[in-house]
Structure formats: structure tokens, C-alpha cells
Amino acid sequence: MLFSSGRGAAELLFFVMDHPTSGQHSQPSHTSSLQWLSFAYQSLTEIPYETILPQTDSLEVLDLSYNLLDDLKEASIIYKVLNGLAPPPLNEYIKQRPIYIPCLFPQRLTNLSSLSLPCCPSFLPYWNPALLGQLEKLSTLILDCNNYTSHIKFPYMPSVTTVCINKNKINNLPVFVEEIRRKFPNMKILSMMNNGAAPSYFNGGSLTQYEDYRQYVISQIPGLEILDDTEVLEKERVQANKTYRLQQSSHSSRKKKHTHMQNKPNTVRQ
């Protein structure tokens, strides 16, 4: 074990990277070029794109931890963008650099039409972290202690290698893991402790549940090197792949057997 489960993202990052700009935090000048931005402990309900996006060409570490961000508050930013009410830097950024993200509103946000918004364009930043896809150099994303759920939608971010999303409201492990597996194809470090989908001693989970959780995540993200506070050992990776390959194989065999029985012709004894 590399870290105690009580440690936060800061200790984790200190171990995996020796970052020369860790002292640079939020509220930068728009003309400055930063590698590390922190907006922690600011009670944010929306991601401050007007400060973040000007750092597109340089930002490597973004810390949005200990805020009030969640899946549903994007209704506010959508309303502002569609009606030209977003902060001027964000409006100007969108005008100058078109953002190609499909407009796929979740069903639970269909009541946005009651706000008398214009017709939704073909391309629109539709979910809270969506505009972060513009940060082509971002390697570390810290979302600890917010209200994100299993259904959070990320943009495709191949540059990201570290994701910290501890203590949110993630309860459906397969849904969440499938999302991050597809959107962060080069992820090496994932920390999601203190979520319902990550059972451990600290949130009432049993040892069996904890081990099964680790095996499932490791089997689905082949390049993972650290999960939560523990390094992924090769023997653990082999066992994880074996366990879930066997389960998938067993499920496939039962399905094939069921199909065979359905297709088997009925015979009548004479």
C-alpha cells in the first residue's frame, strides 16, 4: 500500500509528480500562462470556464475539489450560453473557437424548454465538464468532494492520466467505469474512494466487496497503475482479468445454451 486511505488528492499528486508550479492557484491574469490551477473550497456551482479556458495551451493540473458541482447544474450554464449571458470571456471564447461537442441533453433536463430557450444548435457544451475537452495538455483532473454521480459525462481527453473523484455520489460502478474508460484512454491513476461504488472498510464495505471492486475496475482499465491508495500489482491484474473473463465466459455459455435450447426442434415420442 502506497498511501493511507485518509490522505487526499494533494498527497497522491505529490507522490506521482514533482510539479514545479504547484504554488500557482486560481484567479490568474488572463495573459499569464499557468500549468496548475486550483479552485478548491470556493463553493462553486459551475466550472469557471472564463478563467480556465484562456489556459488551454498550458494547463496540466486542474483542481476543482471541495465545491458544489454536480451533473444537473449545467442547466444554468446552458441557459447563459444560449442567451449570451455567460461571463464575457466565455462568450468571446465560444465565438472565436467553435466547440464541437454533440448536444445530447439527458432526459431529466428536458424541462429546459420551459425556460423559453432558442432551439438547441447542433453543437453545444451540454454537460458540466464538457468544455474541459479543450484543455489538450491537461494530465490531472481533481474533482474530489463534489456531487457528481455515476452518470457524469466527460469529454474525450486522451492527455489525462490522473483522475481523482473521491467522495462524490458515484453508486453505479459499471456505468461510471465504462464512461471513464472510454473518455480517458491513457488513464494510469484513478482515485474514487468514499463513493458508494467503491466499497471499503471506511464506508461499511466488506473485504470481499472491496476486492471485487478492485478486480472489476482493474480488469476494465488495462493501463491502470494505481487505484485509490494502492498500486496495482501484476499478479492482481492477472487475477482480475482471469476472474472477469471467466464470469463473462460463463455468462456467454449460458446464453448460447439458452439459444440452443430455443432453437432445438420439438420431438414427439411415438
N, C-alpha and C positions, 0 to 999 in steps of 0.2 A: 504494500500500500504506500503510495507516494504522499498523500495528503490526508489530513484528518477531515472527516465529513463536516466539521464545524467551520472550516475555512471557506471564504468566499472566492469570487472570481478574481479578485486582486492577487491573492496568493497563488492561485492557479496560473495566472498570466505571468507572474514574476518567475515562476519555475520554467515555463515553456519559452519565454522570450526575454531577451535583455534589450529593452526598448529605450532608446536614448531620449525620447520626447515624452516620457510618462508624466512630466510635470505640467504639460500643456493641457488646459481644460477648456471649458465652454466659454461662450461669449467672446470669440476671437474677432479680430478685424477681418472684414471680407476680403481684404487684399493680402492677408497673411496666408502662408501655406503650412497646414498642420498635418501631422501624422496621427495624432491621438486627440480625440475629443471626448469629454465626459460631461453628461447631463444628469448625473446621478443625484437623487434626493431633491428633485425640483418639482415634484407633484405634477408632472406633465401629463396631459390627457391626449396630446397629439405630438407626433415626432416633429421636432423643429427643423424642418427641411430648409427654411430660409437661411439657417446658419450652416447646415451640414452640406448642402449641395455645392456651394462655392468651393468646397474642399475635394471635389470629385477626383482631381488629378493627383492628390497626395494622401488622402486619408487611409490609414491602415487599421486603426483600432477605434471602435465606436462603442461607448458605454452609455446605455440608456436605462441602467438598472435603478431600482427603488423609485419607480414612478407609478402612474395610474393608467398605463397604456393597455388597451385590450383590442379584441377583434372587432368590436362594434362601434368604437368611437370614430371610425373612419367616415361615418355619415357626416360628421362635422367638416372634415377636410374636403370631402367630395362636394358638399354644398358650397364651400368657399371657393374652390377651384372653378366649379361650373358657373358661378355667379361673379367671378372676378373679385372676390372678397378676401382671397388669400393674401398674406403679407406680400408687399411689393417685390421683394427679392425672389419669392417663389413664383409669382405671376410672371416676372421677367424671365426667369429660368425656363419655365414651360414654353414661353413664346419663342425663345431663342434656340432651345434644344428640345425638339419633339420627343416625347416619351412613349415608346412603343410597348404598351402593356395592355393586353386584351381586357375589355370591360366585361367582367363576369361577376355581376353583383350576386352575393349569396341570397338565397330565397328569403332569409329573415330580414333583409334590408329592402324589400320591395316597397315598403311604406315610404321610401324616399320620394316617390311620385307625389305624395301628399304635400311636399314642400314646393310644388309648382316649379320644379327644376326644368331647364331646357332638355331636349332629347339627348340621351347619352351618346357621345361620339364613339366612333369605332375604337379609338384608343384613349385610355384614361387611367391614371393611377387610381386603382379601385380599392386597395386594401392597405392598411396602415404601413407595413414595411415595404410596400411595392416600389416606391421611389428609391429605396436603398440600392436597387439593382444598377443605378447609375454610378455607384462607387466601385470602379473597376479594380482598384488596388486594395480594397478592404480585405483584411485577413482575419480580423477578430471582431465578433459581434456579441455584445453583452446585454442581455435582456432580463437579468435576474430581478425577482421581486416585482413583477407586474401582474397583469390579469389575463395574459394570453391563454387560450385554450388549445385543445388538440387540433382545432380546425383553422389555425392561423395559416395564412397563405404568404409564402415568401417569394420574392423574385428569384430568377436563376442567377446564382452568384458563384461561379467557379473559382474565384480568387479566395473565398472564405475557407479557412482551415480550422478555425476555432469558434464554437458556438456555446455560449453559456446562457441557459434559460432556466436556472434554478428557481424554485419557489414561485411558480405560476399556477395555472389551473388546468394542467395537461392531464387528462384522465384516460384517454384512448391511445394506448401505445402504438398499435399498428398504423392508425391514421397519421399520427404525428411523425413516426419514423419514416413512413413512406414519403411524406412531404419533404423532410429534411434530406433524405437520401437522394431524391431527385434534384432538389434545388441547390444542395451543397455537395457536388460530386467529389470534391477533394478534401472533405472534412476529415480531420485527424483527431480532434479533441472535441468531445461533447460532454457537457455537464448539465444534467437536468434533475438534480436532487431536490427533494421536498416537493415533488409533484405526485399526484395520485397514481400516475402511470409508472412511477419509479419507486416501487416498494422497498423499504429498508427498515432497519431497526428504529430509525428516528421518526418514521411516520406510521409505525404499527405493522409493518410488513414482516413476514416470517423469512427465515433464511432461505427456504425453498423458493418463495416468491422472488426474493432478491436475486438468487442465482438464475432463475428462469428469465427474469427481466434482462439481466446482463447477457445471457446467451442469445436471447432474441435480438437485441439491439446489435450485438457484435456480428451475428450471422447476416444481418441485413445491411450493414455498413462495413464492407470488407477492409477498407483502409483505415479504420478507427484504431488509434494507438492508445488513447486514454479515454475511459468512460467514467464520468463523475470524478471521484478522487483516487481512482485506481488504474494502473497501467494494464493494458490488455496483453496478456502473455500468449505466446504462440500455442501452448497446449490448451488454453482456454478458447482460443479461436477455432482450433481443430475440433474441440468438443462441441462448441456452439454450432458449427457447420454440420457436424455429424448429427446432432440432436434434431435440428430443424429440417435437415434433408430427410431424415428417417420419418419424421412426422408428415412432411409433405408427400413422401413416397407412400406412406401408409394411407393417407387421405386419397391419393391418386388411385391406389389399388382398390380401395373400397368403391370409389366412383366407377372405375372400369368394371368391377364385378357387378355393381348395381345395373350398369348399362347393358352388360352381357345378359343378365337375367331378364331384363325387359325385352331384349331382342330375341331371346330363346323361344322357338316355336312351341306352342302347346301341343302335347301329345295325349292321345286318348287310348287307354288300355282296352284291348279287345276282350 
